[in-house]
Amino acid sequence: MTDADWETGSANSLTVFLNGDAISELGRRGEPIRDDSFLLLFNAGEFDLEFALPPAHYGVLWTKVLDTTVPVIAAQDATVFQPADLVAVPSRSLQVLRRD
């Protein structure tokens, strides 16, 4: 993003990729630290939005693990997405997808 993008008052959405394979710190014994990778989809606006998932080199399957508009997502009800799928995110909510 450019500086102008960050300063735009109308920017109400953001996607953040947390790469569990790219943790630069080492563990207590000097071993590499690895974790799950996540995609966070923020919609702070007053309208529902669709987010396009990133290309396959970020992940070939994504499972929804959190949706702030749903009290609990049961494992059997978890939605799975693929690269370039569109994910509907209701207004003023957050969804978290885990890379599988």
C-alpha positions in Angstrom: 0.0 0.0 0.0 1.1 3.5 -0.6 1.1 6.3 2.0 -2.0 7.7 0.3 -3.8 4.4 0.7 -3.1 4.4 4.5 -4.4 8.0 4.7 -7.6 7.5 2.9 -10.5 8.1 5.3 -12.8 5.9 3.3 -10.7 2.7 3.6 -12.9 0.3 5.6 -11.4 -3.1 4.7 -8.1 -4.8 5.2 -6.7 -8.3 4.5 -3.8 -9.5 6.6 -1.8 -12.7 5.9 0.0 -14.2 8.9 2.6 -16.7 7.6 3.4 -19.3 10.2 6.2 -20.6 8.0 8.1 -17.3 8.0 8.6 -16.7 11.8 12.1 -15.3 12.0 12.7 -16.0 15.8 14.1 -19.3 17.0 12.8 -21.5 19.8 14.5 -21.9 23.2 16.9 -24.6 21.8 17.6 -22.7 18.6 15.1 -24.6 16.5 12.9 -22.9 13.8 9.4 -22.0 15.0 6.6 -23.0 12.8 2.9 -22.3 13.2 -0.4 -22.3 11.3 -0.9 -19.5 8.7 -4.0 -17.3 8.8 -5.8 -14.8 6.6 -7.7 -12.1 8.4 -10.5 -10.3 6.6 -11.6 -7.1 8.2 -14.7 -5.2 7.1 -15.2 -2.0 9.2 -17.6 -0.5 6.7 -21.4 -0.2 6.8 -21.9 -2.5 3.7 -21.2 -6.2 3.2 -18.0 -6.9 1.1 -16.6 -9.7 -0.9 -12.9 -10.4 -0.5 -11.0 -12.3 -3.2 -8.6 -14.9 -1.7 -4.9 -14.7 -2.8 -3.3 -17.0 -5.4 -2.3 -20.6 -4.7 1.2 -19.9 -3.6 -0.3 -18.5 -0.4 -2.3 -21.6 0.2 -4.5 -24.1 -1.8 -7.2 -24.5 0.9 -8.5 -22.2 3.5 -10.9 -23.1 6.3 -13.0 -20.5 8.1 -12.2 -20.7 11.9 -13.7 -17.5 13.1 -16.6 -15.3 12.0 -17.6 -12.6 14.4 -21.2 -12.7 13.1 -21.6 -16.4 14.2 -21.4 -17.4 17.9 -19.5 -20.7 17.2 -18.4 -22.5 14.0 -18.7 -26.2 14.6 -16.0 -28.3 12.9 -18.5 -30.0 10.7 -19.9 -26.7 9.5 -16.5 -25.1 8.7 -16.5 -23.6 5.2 -13.5 -24.4 3.0 -12.2 -22.0 0.3 -9.7 -22.2 -2.6 -7.5 -19.5 -4.2 -9.3 -16.6 -5.9 -12.6 -17.6 -4.2 -14.8 -14.7 -3.1 -15.6 -14.6 0.6 -18.6 -12.6 1.8 -17.8 -10.6 4.9 -20.7 -8.8 6.5 -20.4 -5.2 7.5 -18.5 -4.4 10.7 -17.1 -7.9 11.1 -14.0 -10.0 10.9 -13.3 -13.5 9.5 -10.3 -15.6 10.1 -9.3 -18.3 7.6 -6.6 -21.0 8.4 -4.4 -22.3 5.7 -4.8 -26.1 5.4 
